[in-house]
Amino acid sequence: VQVEGLQVATLVGCTVEERAHPQTVIVDIVCTLNRHEFGDDLARTFDYVPIVETVRAFALAHERALIETLAEEIAEACFSHATVACVTVSVRKPYKLAGCVAVGTTRTFIRGEA
């Protein structure tokens, strides 16, 4: 299950000044599910709508110094669904540096691993 290019407002940055105003980050989420056969049964898979709503809600709930922290929180939200075995999360700040389309992080999380 994949969510690509989710635009999320958040308070993130290394300095107080950077966290003073919401900024948009771009989030990609790829969830690998632990069930191999879904048939045509929506109840047996992962619904991306609630995770998108959850990410949008908690992204502005509090400040973070690091986008890596936001990526971890997104993974934790995905793991609240029992069918998710692995999550790869990318969080990017668009046009943060001159000459760069975006800067950011990509992390992969596996259920049960610290």
Secondary structure, 3 states (H helix, E strand, C coil): CEEEEEEEEECECCCHHHHCCCEEEEEEEEEEECCCCCCCCHHHCCCHHHHHHHHHHHHCCCCECCHHHHHHHHHHHHHCCCCEEEEEEEEEEECCCCCCCEEEEEEEEECCCC
